[in-house]
Amino acid sequence: MLPPIDDVKNWMNMFRWIVKMIRDEYEVDESILTRSAALETDCGLMIEQLEAILGVVGESFSLTFPPDTLNEVLRLEELCMLASWMKGLYKRPSFISDEFEAACRGMNPGCS
């Protein structure tokens, strides 16, 4: 069961929601799920699992991630900031490329 999204009002709430989801769905120890954790190497998630996580986040928050999202997002914090921005809860993350920003904006009208 996914955590409720009602309390997600900023990027830190989004971070906590994603941490709970990964912890519960993929049985990753919460102590590993830090802001700087690399999704693949530190969290031990396979590419298929990361794609599924993007799918769950996208479906839960009505977001569409561009196909090359996992080339732009390497750390847990980056995933949370990106999803928050796409939902209109955070400023544009500085780590994303201009091309990726354009793709996100074209797919998600909530990008601020």
Helices and strands as residue ranges (DSSP letters): H 11-26, G 30-32, H 47-61, H 69-72, H 76-87, H 98-107
